[in-house]
């Protein structure tokens, strides 16, 4: 089962005597462990009934002795063995583990934890027959924004989709790193209930130097020198070329939508909501939109698309590709090299 399915099952069914938590996403493993401990043990007796050991630092006989002990002032005790793959490294150790797994003590919840198990070999083949298997694997790229949104909702606030995508682009897919940045965002926004892309840029982007919002503002002002300076600083700090293209595409989308709504005489408050910016930044967007005709915006889309295709299909230096992209956005379209050629 998945980590979420396991946590949901704790309230519905009896606690298993044998559990294997495995996979490379250690944040999910830690969450499952915390949920299990909260369910199985109360704070008053946890010190007597919880043992956490490491397979690399303990002996198999000690582990079995801990698992075979009865609880004190509680119906259950929990024994957690981290680095379980490093515990049973000899035939004798594997045999001892196998013997316990066949007849575990019902009052003990034995939890094996392994980030890199070989499920084809003992003792994992024995665990597969007897234990509840909980896979804690990293999330796929397209699942991470939803995880961020649910996480923020569970903590009492709401994040718009752009904020979730931007947070992933800045931080990556590590759930632990994402949670750290979410905690910072909560401190930053205070009592405000909505977390926006601008919040993410100020909190997370600022820690990485220049932000994509500063880059798009330089492009909006058509300040080529400033835009290139910011671009080079962003690339040097390790920011993703794909993120830069995505966010500049978002910027052109805002300019295009703003122009259409303004021509339809839509009120400013509604424009800000539809375009996805805080009303405070609407005046700035007005200035930018004046400098970009519909034809220039359309050309900008083509420049961004060609840069993205070049990055994906050739081995050209990303800095060179993005330099040409920024020049094309600010000064006009630059004819790209054929996408199939490499240099």
Buried (B, 14 or more C-beta within 10 A) or exposed (E): EBBBEBBEBBEEEEBBBBBBBBBEBBBBBBBBBEBBBEBBBEEEBBEEBBBBBBBEEBEBEEBBEBBEBEBEEBEBBBBBBBBBBBBBEEEEBBEBBBEBBEEBBEBBBBBBBBBEBEEEEBBBEBBEEBBBBBBBEBBEEEEBBEBBBEBBEEEEBEBBEBBBBBBBBBBEBBBEEBBEBBEBBBEBBEEEEEBBBBBBBBBBBBEBBBBBBBBBBBBBBBBBEBBBBBBBBBBEEEBBBEBBBBBBBBBBBBBBBBBBBBEEEBEEEEBBEBBBBEEEBBEEBEEBBEEBEEEBBEBBBEBBBBBBEBBEEBEBEBEEBBBBBBBBBBEEBBEBBEBEEEE
